[in-house]
Amino acid sequence: MEARLARLALKGDQRAFAEIVSLYQDKLYHMAHRMLNNRQEAEDVVQETFLRVYKNLDRYDDTMKFSTWIYRIATNLCIDRLRKRKPSYSLDAESADHEGLDGYSMIPSDDRTPESEILLSELQETIRQAIETLPPKYKTVMVLRYLQDMSLQEIGEVLDMPVTTVKTRVHRGREFMRKRLARHM
């Protein structure tokens, strides 16, 4: 369906492009926000992604999944922004927001108490901050794997790297997180 929309948009159909934007804007925003931890930067990345998609529709290869192509553009923009940042890793840094990090922690439980809610919130924040300390090459695969729920194959396609490299980076990212969290638990 997306490939058909891309072909129509390439021919100048504004409604087809608007449909592409509608299909992907929230997904791309959430992915970018998880990677950058900044609402404004995430919004900028989404806007820049759609600008690039629009300008480069003629380069889209409809033999590959459209979602892979658009995620690759957005992910590369996020990586570029992360590389330009000066490292400022601190586990004590104030967070702009306190969103949960994984689906499991968002599942309601019958036995939640105010105390368990506070502990869960603190754990989520500690994990989010640990993800923030990951080097960009590990952070990218961790966000795509665990927060965007992409398969290793999909991540390889998005990042244009072999699945074995993706596996290695996921493993090293988990090890980095495990060590970081062990020091602060």
C-alpha positions as CSV (number, residue, x, y, z in Angstrom):
1,M,0.0,0.0,0.0
2,E,2.8,2.4,0.9
3,A,4.6,1.7,-2.4
4,R,1.4,2.6,-4.2
5,L,1.0,5.8,-2.2
6,A,4.7,6.7,-3.0
7,R,4.1,6.2,-6.7
8,L,1.0,8.4,-6.6
9,A,2.9,11.0,-4.6
10,L,5.7,11.0,-7.1
11,K,3.1,11.8,-9.8
12,G,2.1,14.9,-7.7
13,D,-0.8,13.4,-5.8
14,Q,-0.8,15.6,-2.6
15,R,-3.4,13.4,-0.9
16,A,-1.2,10.3,-1.3
17,F,1.7,12.1,0.3
18,A,-0.6,13.4,3.1
19,E,-1.6,9.7,3.7
20,I,2.1,8.7,3.9
21,V,2.6,11.5,6.5
22,S,-0.5,10.3,8.4
23,L,0.7,6.7,8.4
24,Y,4.2,7.4,9.7
25,Q,4.3,10.7,11.6
26,D,3.5,9.3,15.1
27,K,5.7,6.2,14.6
28,L,8.6,8.3,13.5
29,Y,8.1,10.8,16.3
30,H,8.1,8.1,19.0
31,M,11.2,6.5,17.5
32,A,13.0,9.8,17.3
33,H,11.9,10.9,20.7
34,R,13.2,7.7,22.2
35,M,16.6,8.1,20.5
36,L,17.0,11.8,21.2
37,N,15.1,12.3,24.4
38,N,14.0,15.8,23.2
39,R,10.6,16.6,21.9
40,Q,11.7,19.5,19.7
41,E,14.5,17.6,18.1
42,A,12.2,14.6,17.5
43,E,9.7,16.9,15.8
44,D,12.5,18.4,13.7
45,V,13.7,15.0,12.7
46,V,10.1,13.9,11.7
47,Q,9.7,17.1,9.6
48,E,13.2,16.7,8.0
49,T,12.4,13.0,7.3
50,F,9.2,13.9,5.4
51,L,11.0,16.7,3.5
52,R,13.7,14.2,2.4
53,V,11.1,11.6,1.5
54,Y,9.2,14.2,-0.6
55,K,12.4,15.4,-2.4
56,N,13.7,11.8,-3.0
57,L,10.5,9.9,-3.9
58,D,12.0,9.3,-7.3
59,R,14.9,7.4,-5.6
60,Y,12.6,5.1,-3.7
61,D,13.2,1.5,-4.8
62,D,9.8,-0.2,-4.6
63,T,11.4,-3.6,-4.3
64,M,12.1,-2.8,-0.7
65,K,9.6,-2.1,2.0
66,F,8.6,1.6,2.2
67,S,8.7,1.4,6.0
68,T,12.4,0.3,5.9
69,W,13.2,3.2,3.6
70,I,11.5,5.9,5.7
71,Y,12.8,4.5,9.0
72,R,16.3,4.5,7.6
73,I,16.0,8.2,6.7
74,A,14.7,9.1,10.2
75,T,17.2,6.9,12.0
76,N,20.1,8.4,10.1
77,L,18.9,11.9,11.0
78,C,18.7,10.9,14.6
79,I,22.2,9.4,14.5
80,D,23.6,12.6,12.9
81,R,22.1,14.7,15.7
82,L,23.4,12.4,18.4
83,R,26.9,12.6,16.9
84,K,26.8,16.4,16.8
85,R,25.9,16.5,20.5
86,K,28.7,16.9,23.1
87,P,28.7,14.0,25.5
88,S,27.0,15.0,28.7
89,Y,26.3,11.7,30.4
90,S,24.9,11.9,33.9
91,L,22.7,9.5,35.7
92,D,21.7,12.3,38.0
93,A,20.5,14.6,35.2
94,E,16.9,15.9,35.4
95,S,14.6,14.5,32.8
96,A,12.3,16.5,30.7
97,D,9.6,13.9,31.0
98,H,9.0,10.6,32.7
99,E,7.7,8.2,30.1
100,G,7.8,4.5,30.6
101,L,10.4,2.5,28.7
102,D,8.9,-0.8,28.0
103,G,5.6,-2.4,27.4
104,Y,6.0,-4.7,30.4
105,S,6.2,-1.9,32.9
106,M,3.1,-0.3,31.4
107,I,0.9,-3.4,32.0
108,P,-1.5,-2.6,34.9
109,S,-1.3,-4.8,37.9
110,D,-3.9,-5.5,40.5
111,D,-1.5,-5.2,43.4
112,R,0.0,-1.7,42.6
113,T,0.4,0.5,45.6
114,P,1.6,4.1,45.8
115,E,5.0,2.8,46.9
116,S,5.3,0.3,44.1
117,E,4.3,3.1,41.6
118,I,7.1,5.3,42.9
119,L,9.6,2.4,42.7
120,L,8.5,1.5,39.2
121,S,8.7,5.1,38.1
122,E,12.2,5.5,39.6
123,L,13.3,2.2,37.9
124,Q,11.9,3.4,34.5
125,E,13.8,6.7,34.9
126,T,17.0,4.9,35.8
127,I,16.7,2.7,32.7
128,R,15.9,5.6,30.5
129,Q,18.9,7.5,31.8
130,A,21.1,4.4,31.2
131,I,19.9,4.2,27.6
132,E,20.9,7.9,27.3
133,T,24.5,7.0,28.2
134,L,24.8,4.4,25.5
135,P,27.1,5.4,22.6
136,P,25.0,6.2,19.5
137,K,25.7,3.0,17.6
138,Y,24.4,0.9,20.6
139,K,21.6,3.3,21.5
140,T,20.2,3.2,18.0
141,V,19.9,-0.6,17.9
142,M,18.6,-0.8,21.4
143,V,15.8,1.8,20.7
144,L,14.9,0.1,17.4
145,R,15.0,-3.4,19.0
146,Y,13.3,-2.9,22.3
147,L,11.3,0.3,22.0
148,Q,10.2,0.1,18.4
149,D,10.0,-3.7,18.5
150,M,11.8,-4.3,15.2
151,S,13.3,-7.6,14.4
152,L,17.1,-8.0,13.9
153,Q,16.5,-8.4,10.2
154,E,14.5,-5.1,10.0
155,I,17.1,-3.2,12.0
156,G,19.8,-4.5,9.6
157,E,17.7,-3.2,6.7
158,V,17.1,0.1,8.3
159,L,20.7,0.7,9.3
160,D,22.1,-1.0,6.1
161,M,24.3,-3.5,8.1
162,P,24.5,-7.2,8.4
163,V,22.3,-9.0,11.0
164,T,25.4,-10.3,12.7
165,T,26.6,-6.7,13.3
166,V,23.1,-5.9,14.7
167,K,23.2,-8.9,17.0
168,T,26.7,-7.8,18.3
169,R,25.5,-4.3,18.9
170,V,22.4,-5.5,20.7
171,H,24.5,-7.8,22.9
172,R,27.1,-5.1,23.6
173,G,24.3,-2.5,24.3
174,R,22.7,-4.9,26.8
175,E,26.1,-5.5,28.5
176,F,26.7,-1.8,28.7
177,M,23.3,-1.3,30.2
178,R,23.7,-4.2,32.6
179,K,27.0,-2.8,34.0
180,R,25.6,0.7,34.2
181,L,22.4,-0.4,36.0
182,A,24.4,-2.7,38.4
183,R,26.3,0.3,39.6
184,H,23.2,2.3,40.4
185,M,20.8,-0.3,41.8
